[in-house]
């Protein structure tokens, strides 16, 4: 994975998508991170307003100290993510 690339990160807290800012052996930083949530009844997915229920909405960055894996983002999620982080989302 390269810096400034949109990535999927799976951590113990869940799955999130964001732009990779930097990565070291023990941590990584994502810009505009969004957790993925799904509805098991409808099989639809969406992005949460942040990465933690008690955290701030629309965080600009998050530092992750432990993750299980990181991979490319499927094109279906790229389009949805880009709509979520469009300018003005704070007003929704």
C-alpha positions as CSV (number, residue, x, y, z in Angstrom):
1,X,0.0,0.0,0.0
2,X,1.2,3.5,-0.8
3,X,0.7,6.8,0.9
4,X,-2.3,8.8,-0.3
5,X,-4.0,5.6,-1.5
6,X,-7.5,4.7,-0.3
7,X,-7.2,1.6,1.8
8,X,-9.4,-0.8,3.8
9,X,-8.1,-1.5,7.3
10,X,-9.4,-4.3,9.5
11,X,-8.6,-3.9,13.2
12,X,-9.9,-5.4,16.3
13,X,-12.5,-2.6,16.4
14,X,-13.9,-3.3,13.0
15,X,-13.4,-2.4,9.3
16,X,-12.7,1.1,8.1
17,X,-11.8,2.9,4.9
18,X,-9.5,5.9,4.7
19,X,-6.6,7.5,2.9
20,X,-3.3,6.2,4.0
21,X,-1.2,9.1,5.3
22,X,1.7,7.2,6.8
23,X,2.6,3.7,8.0
24,X,5.4,2.4,10.3
25,X,6.1,-1.0,11.8
26,X,3.8,-0.3,14.8
27,X,1.2,2.2,13.6
28,X,-0.6,3.8,10.7
29,X,-2.5,7.0,10.1
30,X,-5.6,7.3,8.0
31,X,-7.1,10.6,6.8
32,X,-11.0,10.9,6.7
33,X,-11.5,7.4,8.3
34,X,-15.0,5.9,8.2
35,X,-16.1,2.6,9.8
36,X,-18.2,0.4,7.6
37,X,-21.5,-0.8,9.1
38,X,-23.9,-3.3,7.6
39,X,-27.5,-4.3,8.1
40,X,-27.7,-8.1,8.3
41,X,-31.4,-8.0,7.4
42,X,-31.1,-6.1,4.2
43,X,-27.4,-6.9,3.4
44,X,-26.8,-3.2,2.7
45,X,-23.8,-1.3,4.0
46,X,-23.0,2.2,4.8
47,X,-20.3,4.4,6.4
48,X,-20.6,5.6,10.0
49,X,-19.9,9.3,10.7
50,X,-16.7,8.4,12.5
51,X,-14.8,5.4,13.9
52,X,-16.1,5.2,17.5
53,X,-19.6,5.8,18.9
54,X,-18.2,8.1,21.6
55,X,-15.6,9.7,19.3
56,X,-16.0,12.9,17.3
57,X,-18.1,12.8,14.1
58,X,-16.1,13.2,10.8
59,X,-12.6,12.8,12.3
60,X,-9.8,14.2,10.1
61,X,-7.3,11.6,11.1
62,X,-6.9,8.5,13.2
63,X,-3.8,6.7,14.4
64,X,-4.2,2.9,14.5
65,X,-1.7,1.0,16.6
66,X,-2.8,-2.5,15.9
67,X,-4.5,-3.8,12.8
68,X,-5.1,-7.3,11.4
69,X,-4.6,-6.4,7.8
70,X,-4.8,-3.7,5.2
71,X,-5.9,-4.2,1.6
72,X,-7.2,-2.4,-1.5
73,X,-10.7,-1.1,-1.5
74,X,-13.3,-2.6,-3.7
75,X,-14.6,-0.2,-6.4
76,X,-18.2,-0.4,-5.0
77,X,-16.9,1.0,-1.7
78,X,-14.7,3.7,-3.3
79,X,-17.7,5.4,-5.0
80,X,-19.8,5.3,-1.7
81,X,-16.8,6.5,0.3
82,X,-16.2,9.5,-2.0
83,X,-19.9,10.5,-1.7
84,X,-19.6,10.4,2.1
85,X,-16.5,12.5,2.4
86,X,-17.8,15.1,-0.2
87,X,-17.5,18.7,1.0
88,X,-20.3,19.7,3.3
89,X,-20.9,16.4,4.9
90,X,-20.6,18.0,8.4
91,X,-23.9,19.7,7.6
92,X,-25.8,16.4,7.0
